[in-house]
Amino acid sequence: SLPCLNTGNYKGWLYKWTNYLKGYQRRWFVLSNGLLSYYRTQAEMGHTCRGTIPLATAHIEVGDTCHLVLTSGGRSYHLKATSEGECQRWVSALQQARANSTLLMHHSDDSGDEAPVPQEDRALTQGVLKTLASKLDDLSTCNELIGKHGAALQRSLSELEELRGSADGTDRVKAVNERATLFRITSNAMINACRDFLDVAESQSRRWQKTLQYEREQRHHLEETIEQLAKQHNNLERAWRENPTSYTGETHHSFRSQEGDASDENDEAEFFDAMEDSPAFITVTAILSIYTHMHLHKNVLQMLSCFFQDTLGTNHMQLRRTRRSRIPDKPNYSLNLWSIMKNCIGKDLSKIPMPVNFNEPLSMLQRLTEDLEYSELLDRASRCHSSLEQMCLVAAFSVSSYSTTVHRTAKPFNPLLGETYELDRLEEYGYRSISEQVSHHPPAAAHHVTSQRGWTLWQHITIDSKFRGKYISVLPSGNIHLQFHSSGNHYVWSKVTSTVHNIIVGKLWIDQSGDIDIVNNTTKDTCRLKFSPYSYFSRDVPRKVTGVIEDREGTAHYILSGTWDDKMESAKIVDSSQGCGGSEGKQKTVYQTLQPKLLWKKYPLPDNAENMHFFSSLALTLNEQEEGIAPTDSRLRPDQRLMEAGVWDEANTHKQRLEECQRLERKKREAQANQALEEDCVIENSIQSSHALRKHASVSSGQDIEGFQPLWFEKRADDTTGERTYVYRGGYWEAKEIQDWSQCPEIF
């Protein structure tokens, strides 16, 4: 079929991306009245529409020769045409339909009654549409006749020119007059039909605009309602995951997570098994269970708990501290990035004096703690009896730490040497975390987490960042360790490279690329995760992550797939075979799997997140004031606190002061270290040895020779891997218990 560019209507077959198992599937698409609808077959058009995309607010992006992406309402549709010509025709029709819809939206009449369209008006509208269709048919007929009569008139004029002065001239002139008369009559008929069409359309335009405006508002209201329900669903589900026992109390109900453990095969949840000998008790319990099943907000459950406290007992549900859910909106400051960055190409980003305009009001220690956003994955993994199923959840956890970065292109504050950050979530999540900046050049942080739910995590991460002109590369080095208490399984993995693009021109966007090799040092199971770099010409889904889990013999057991900004799934392998098409002439292994199982799904962002640095619900609480914390805690850093409050000029002043103090302190430590070496040289009375030691001091400057020793971490060899890394020496939580911070330096 061909597009009608006057109305933006078009229909035909396209291939639509469905999921990782089925890939692109053939669908019948219909473009009409600014809406793109799709069906499985043409026969479905009369009864089942699979989806509709409003083009008025849609973004159309053309990929390779046959690929295009439509983005509307936060959702992307990946489509593929059968040929380049067909793709171009679709793009033209879609762009014109979007332009027409946008124009109609801008000229819509907002005045008048916004009530729903009554039944008689609908009938009238249908009658008007039929009239317009009839007039359109008349216009089409007149158009054909004008073309035909015009061609005949042209021929007659040519013949008349040739026969000038001959005997047949009179007859020819008569024929020309007849054809000219027919042409004039047809033209007048077409003009009248156009006038009638325009009159009917104009008479109904106000009614249609009101109807369209009402439908648009209704759709917007419905979208807001669905989004709110999804957030309430997520909040309640997350609150239940954090501490299921607080919802059961003395009722002995059997609750189970919707996703279940990794070994569960039954997705149905058993919500309650009430006691038959207490009707009043059953009624109250049933109400709470029903509200839980409907996924209402946790506050509703808390109010119900207080209301029925006399019946259920005071221990049925414990009300926890309410964490903050918003921070001040980010001010709209403009700054010329090129004026700052043009002389810094190729340098370490940590050594560039950057204003807070390019920061977010969190330190790197707090960003490191954000890895715990989905700690419930580790809680579930600790209950797994199979090490391979446990590996699936550990892999999903390693991917989930990147989900918060998809919109977070700002740079976190580089912590001062000796700066710490604690996160005590024993009540909510069962863990508490402590991190410390152990080195400034290169920036390095140590992190230790202990959970009451059966696991311990620690890491020592060094950040190397380079500005390349068009993009910034952030290269983390160091390993993350995770050990489960019951099984003793010890997992080790590292982080991938993060790249921030369009530094100078265009909209900033971030990408994650590289491989993560997760090794279970206890069982020797392995998992290799591949983060595919984004490519404009690739047909793959953006931000794609794939992986295979193998046992110590190299036998594959699970396939992992998903995206680092949305979700991860696992599929159990039941059979494998050797296929063709591998690179470098190698055979490619083809796996047959069961249906995939959801491992992890990203939480929706809070309301107004775009004005709050795109922080997640956890990130919004990280800089919240706490009592009894160490004086070196990131929450007490003045420039970061002022930036969060929106006072950026004053924040920049404090940031420069802190960095200058840190440089002076570093020079003082280096001078003391050099003096100690010189004294050793004098004692040995060896000039050659003195030069050697002095050279060693300059090479080692910024590391141990600075004389700085972390307060809560120490460097030693790991018992399992043999690597030298910073590990928690203990004492922090004991010092907090007695509020003895006399050891802490005054760094702020």
Disulfide bonds with the S-S distance in Angstrom:
none
